Amino acid sequence: MKTVLTIAGSDCSGGAGIQADIKTITAHKSYAMSAVTALTAQNTTGVYGIMEVPPDFLEKQLECIFSDIYPDAVKIGMVSSRELIEAIASKLISVNAKNIVLDTVMVSTSGCRLMADDAAVALAERLIPIAAIITPNIPEAEVLSGIRITKPEEMITAAERIAANYGGAILIKGGHQLNSANDLLYQKGRAEWFRGERIDNPNTHGTGCTLSAAIASNLAMGCSLPESVYNAKKYISGALKANLNLGKGSGPLDHTFALDRVNFV
């Protein structure tokens, strides 16, 4: 069985963060492990509190994982402080972690900044260079590239600039800002479009977390980056089409839509 580690915050309502990642990894028939960066009080209507773990405790979690069950892939989600980012980067470098998927949670799709400036700098300087692939949305790609993105051609220009500055592969998520579900994968000087199906479902809580966890799961199984992105987008589409409807706000995906029904009695 392949093993995947998620480093992210806990969503007590189960739709995003660690919980979404574990469900996604398990749905891909891999073994999920987690290092918690923060506890959050949230649900489908919003985030009402965040309590970060101390950096030394995060380091202990990572040490316990890598010294016992070495992950075949690592997914990194939202990390909001420079100290936690430094702890993650130092440990992953020291253990030569592989197949690192970084969900660059810096700016919301509405344009709201989600981390302090020093944390954003640490993310760019310490985590992006060691990632096999990063998955920014349009606002995050604008921050990383320094250019405004209003059309698909500018996504390619932004990806080229990000690659020149940081290296590695970049998956820029088109999302609703360009009114499409098409994503751009840029690696080794080559741009490849992954066409997505626009699905009429307002329940999209945790979609970004789920996509990056699915990519990590596919990389752990030995798939190439293009294959991993294709499979992950297909998984997201299925989880959205299942039309799970929970909560009073933007609800979660159905991560287990493809699991066979099993009677354990």
N, C-alpha and C positions, 0 to 999 in steps of 0.2 A: 504494500500500500504506500502511495506517495504521501508526503507530509508537507503541509503548508502552514506557515506562521503568519498571523495577522498582528500588527502592532498598531493599535488604534484606541479610541475611546469607547466606553460602554454606553449603549443606548438602552435605558431601562424599559422602553416600550418595544424593543426588539426589531425595529425596522431598519436601522442603520448601524454604522460602527461595527464593533466586535460581533454583535449578535447577527447582523446581516452577513458578515464575512464567514462566520462559522457555518451558518446555514448554507451559504453558497459553496463553500469548500466541501461540506458533507454531501451536498447534492451532486458534486462532481466525483464522489466516491473516493475522496482523499481524506487523510487524517488532519483535523484542524487543531492548531495550538494558538494561544493568544498571550500577548503581553499588553496589559491595560495601561494606557497613558493617562486616562482621566475617567472619572465617574461623571455622568451627566444625568440631570433630571429633565427628561423631555418626553414628548409624546407626538402625536400627529399634528398638533396645533402649534408646536414651537419648543424652544429650548429654554428652560426656566432655572437652570443652575449647572455650574461646572466646578468640579473639584479635581485638580490635577494630582497625580501621584508624585512623590518626591523622586528626583532623578536617580538617587542611589537605589531606590526600591525598583524602579524600572530596570536598572542595570542588573539587579538580582534576578528579576524575572527572566531576562534575556540569557543570563549566565546559566540558569537552571535548564532552560530549553536547549541551548546549543551544546551544553556539556553532556546531554543525555539523548535527545532525539533531534538529530540535525535536520533542519528543514530543507526540502527540495526547492522551495520557493518562499519568498517573503513578500507580503503586502504591507505597505505602510499607509495608514490613513491620516486623519487629522491630528497634528501635534502642534500645540499652540505656543510653546515657549522655546526660547533658544537653548535653555539648559537641557530640556528633554531631547531636543534634536541632536545636541552634542553627544548626549549619552547613547542615543541610538546609533549615530554614525560611527562613533568610536568602537562600539561593540561589533557592529556588522563588518567593519573593516578588519578588526582583529581576528575574527573567526572566518574571514573570507566567504561571507554569505553570498549565495548565488541566486539568480533569477529574482532580483529585487524589483517589485512593481510599486512605484510611488504615486499615490493619488495626491496631487499637489493642491491640497485644500487651503487656498489662500484667499480667494474671493468668491463670493456666492454668485450664482447666475444672475442675480439682480444687481450685482456690482458692489455689494457690501464687503468691506475688508474683514477677514475672519481671524487675522493674527497680527501681532505687533510688528513694527518694522524690523526690529533686530531679529525676530524669529524668522521673518521672511528672508532676510539676508542669510541667516544660518541654513535655512532650507535650501536656498540656491547654491550656497558655497559648499555645504557638507553632504546633503542627501542626494540632490539631483545628479552630481557627478558619479555616484556609485550605483545609480539605478540602471537596470536594463531597459526600462521604459517608464516614462512619466505620462500621466493622463490629465492634463489641464483642460478646464473648460475655456470658453472664449475670453472672459475677463482675466483669468489666470495667464493665458497665453499672451494677452496684451501686456500684462505686467512683466512677464519674463522676456518678451521680445522688444518691448518698448514701442510697439506700433499699434495703431488702431485697426481692428478687424471688423469689416462691415460686409465682406463678400468672400466667397470660397477662395478666390485667388490670393487674398490677403492671408488666409490660413496657411497657405504654402510658404509665403514670404516669412511669416512669423515662425513657422517650424524651422525653416532654414537658418534663421537668426538664432533661435534657441539652440539648435544643434551646433552651430558655430561657437556659441559661448560655453556650452556645457557638455556637449557630446551626447552619446546615447540615442535611444529612439524616443520619439514623441508621438503620442496619440492626442490630437486636438479634437475635443468633442464639440460637434457643431451645435447640437441642442436647439432649444426653441429660439435662441437669439438670432439665428440665421434662418429660422422657420424650416429646419430640416433635421432629420435624424442621421445625417451623413457625417462620418468621422474621418479624419485624415491621419494616416500613419506615415511618419517620415523617419526613415532610417538609412544610413549609409548613402546619403545623397539622393535617395529615391522616395518619391511621394506616391502613396497608394490610397485611393478612396475606398471606404467601406460604406456602401449604401445601406441605410437603415429604413425600416418601415415606420411611418408615423402612425402611432397607435393612440386611439382616442380613449385615454385612461388618465384621469386626474390624480390617481394614487401612485405617486412616483417617489415616495420617501425612501431614501437609501439607494437610489439608482446608481449614483457614482461609486459608492462603496461596493456595491454588488458587482459592477462592471470590472473594477480593478481586482477584486478577489477572484472573479471568474478567469481573468487573464492569468493571474498567478497560478491558479489551479491547472490551467492548460499548460503553462510553461513547466510546471512540476511534472506533468505527464509526458514531457518530451516534445510537445508541439513547438513549431517555429513561432516567431512573433506574429506574422500575418495569420497563421492558423489560429493562434490563441485569441487574437482580436476578433476574427470572424466567428469563432465558436462562442466567445463571450457575448458578442452582440446578439447572436442567435438565442442564447440563454436568456438575456434580458428581454428580448421580444416575447419569448414564451411566458416568462414570469409576469409581464404586463398583460398579455392576452388572457391570462387566467382570470383577470378581473376580480381579484380579491378586494373586498371592500370592508375595511376595519377602521374604526376611529372616527373622530369628528372633523379631522382636517385632511391633509394629504396623506393618505394611508400607505402602508408598506406593500411591497411586491409579494407574490406567492413564490417563495424560493423553492418550494418542494413540488412545483406543478408537475414535474416529470417523474416523480417517484412512484413506483408501483405500490398499489395498496396491499398491505401485508397484514394478515391476522396472526397476532402473536399469542393468542389464547390457546 
